[in-house]
């Protein structure tokens, strides 16, 4: 069963500068500014493979007798060529490099901070937010809400969004939300709804992601997928915005699937026999995800564009979730009706890898300066859940 969160009429959005409900004229929302925090360390495929293959060699040597007897399956080595062909990824940024490349650890090393210190995810979000606020050029006193939308939260409570709110000196309210890789588009819609209903004149939405923390670097099929990053988006009332991108329409969609899963959570300690299970980290059935998500997202984009009166073939640019280059290229072909050019279908995962909720925002942040007033594009995310979100925007 599909769940879209609201009916088609509610989700379709509007091309007018304001929405009229009864006798009330509601404001239109715009994306006013974005920000990006990139971690200081980068790992190339070659570096990652060297560490992985060292681990594989040690494992196979230590288990040689059991492997020969058929009791243990030998691990296969990886290669930079395999990674790039499978995903399009060439490197990734991470918050900690040494631990990931240590064959004895194969995980990031990020020490806990005291409760009196700013948490690391909040710190990343604050850095991205500061850049967005600087580009926006207005005081934080005009922001009325903060949303932290990410795939993995550092803790259940207090909310990281409230921590970010305090660090930036923002009044109003704040909360966390998690829709995995679609968190940013769900966050943009939520922020836009707050603006159009008058709950806030401006909303800060941040996406801090330390995806390396839930990645199994000992798994050949997924050890290369993720990177770390943080992005920020300011959504504002169009009447007070001096620039930015008019949000023409937003749409959300979810459909339950086990094909992408992470079972790590607070109840793990209640079942200690499963603490070391593989599914306590990121796991996926990649081929199934590809077959099921690509048509779901493509059809959603085309249908939403039609409801808004937008010709999808005429979109100047697609800023898609950055999970896999093959998925993005196929979605681009289906939406544009032809092979998209690199300028039309932005790819940043070669440098950043999959950064979960932040990927489409990195693409948008880094590739929109050439838009003229009136030109349209699409921010789109998709991922675990399954979940998908579309945000059609027009340059003001």
JONOR-V106459 format. One record per pair of residues at least 12 apart in sequence whose C-alpha atoms are under 6 Angstrom apart, sorted by sequence separation. I is the first residue (numbers start at 1). GAP is how many residues later the second one is. If there is no record, write none. Layout:
[[I | GAP] [I | GAP]]
This chain:
[[96 | 12] [162 | 12] [191 | 12] [379 | 12] [148 | 13] [161 | 13] [378 | 13] [60 | 14] [147 | 14] [161 | 14] [212 | 14] [378 | 14] [146 | 15] [161 | 15] [211 | 15] [212 | 15] [377 | 15] [159 | 16] [211 | 16] [263 | 16] [264 | 16] [377 | 16] [159 | 17] [211 | 17] [262 | 17] [263 | 17] [376 | 17] [210 | 18] [262 | 18] [376 | 18] [56 | 19] [209 | 19] [262 | 19] [375 | 19] [209 | 20] [262 | 20] [374 | 20] [375 | 20] [209 | 21] [374 | 21] [208 | 22] [261 | 22] [373 | 22] [207 | 23] [260 | 23] [312 | 23] [313 | 23] [373 | 23] [53 | 24] [207 | 24] [260 | 24] [312 | 24] [206 | 25] [259 | 25] [206 | 26] [259 | 26] [318 | 26] [145 | 27] [147 | 27] [149 | 27] [151 | 27] [205 | 27] [317 | 27] [318 | 27] [319 | 27] [322 | 27] [144 | 28] [145 | 28] [146 | 28] [147 | 28] [148 | 28] [149 | 28] [150 | 28] [205 | 28] [317 | 28] [49 | 29] [145 | 29] [147 | 29] [149 | 29] [151 | 29] [204 | 29] [49 | 30] [140 | 30] [204 | 30] [203 | 31] [323 | 31] [203 | 32] [322 | 32] [150 | 33] [202 | 33] [298 | 33] [46 | 34] [149 | 34] [202 | 34] [45 | 35] [149 | 35] [201 | 35] [201 | 36] [322 | 37] [122 | 38] [321 | 38] [321 | 39] [320 | 40] [319 | 41] [122 | 42] [195 | 42] [319 | 44] [45 | 45] [319 | 45] [45 | 46] [44 | 47] [43 | 48] [55 | 48] [43 | 49] [42 | 50] [51 | 50] [42 | 51] [41 | 52] [51 | 52] [41 | 53] [39 | 54] [39 | 55] [39 | 56] [144 | 56] [146 | 57] [148 | 57] [150 | 57] [144 | 58] [145 | 58] [146 | 58] [147 | 58] [148 | 58] [149 | 58] [143 | 59] [144 | 59] [146 | 59] [148 | 59] [318 | 59] [319 | 59] [320 | 59] [143 | 60] [316 | 60] [317 | 60] [318 | 60] [319 | 60] [320 | 60] [321 | 60] [315 | 61] [316 | 61] [320 | 61] [315 | 62] [215 | 66] [214 | 67] [215 | 67] [214 | 68] [125 | 81] [125 | 83] [121 | 87] [37 | 90] [37 | 91] [36 | 92] [35 | 93] [35 | 94] [35 | 96] [35 | 97] [34 | 98] [33 | 99] [33 | 103] [128 | 103] [129 | 103] [128 | 104] [125 | 105] [124 | 106] [106 | 111] [260 | 124] [227 | 126] [226 | 127] [227 | 127] [228 | 127] [231 | 127] [226 | 128] [227 | 128] [257 | 128] [225 | 129] [226 | 129] [256 | 129] [257 | 129] [256 | 130] [255 | 131] [254 | 132] [94 | 133] [254 | 133] [93 | 134] [94 | 134] [253 | 134] [92 | 135] [93 | 135] [253 | 135] [252 | 136] [252 | 137] [251 | 138] [251 | 139] [250 | 140] [250 | 141] [249 | 142] [249 | 143] [248 | 144] [248 | 145] [247 | 146] [246 | 147] [245 | 148] [246 | 148] [245 | 149] [245 | 150] [207 | 151] [245 | 151] [244 | 152] [29 | 163] [28 | 168] [27 | 169] [26 | 170] [184 | 173] [183 | 174] [181 | 175] [182 | 175] [181 | 176] [38 | 191] [37 | 192] [37 | 193] [36 | 194] [36 | 195] [35 | 196] [35 | 197] [34 | 198] [34 | 199] [182 | 199] [33 | 200] [182 | 200] [33 | 201] [32 | 202] [181 | 202] [31 | 203] [32 | 203] [31 | 204] [180 | 204] [185 | 204] [30 | 205] [30 | 206] [182 | 206] [29 | 207] [150 | 207] [29 | 208] [30 | 208] [28 | 209] [29 | 209] [28 | 210] [32 | 212] [31 | 213] [31 | 214] [30 | 215] [30 | 216] [30 | 217] [29 | 218] [15 | 233] [14 | 234] [14 | 235] [13 | 236] [12 | 237] [87 | 237] [88 | 237] [87 | 238] [11 | 240] [4 | 248] [4 | 249] [3 | 251] [2 | 253] [92 | 259] [93 | 259] [89 | 260] [90 | 260] [91 | 260] [92 | 260] [89 | 261] [92 | 261] [88 | 262] [89 | 264]]
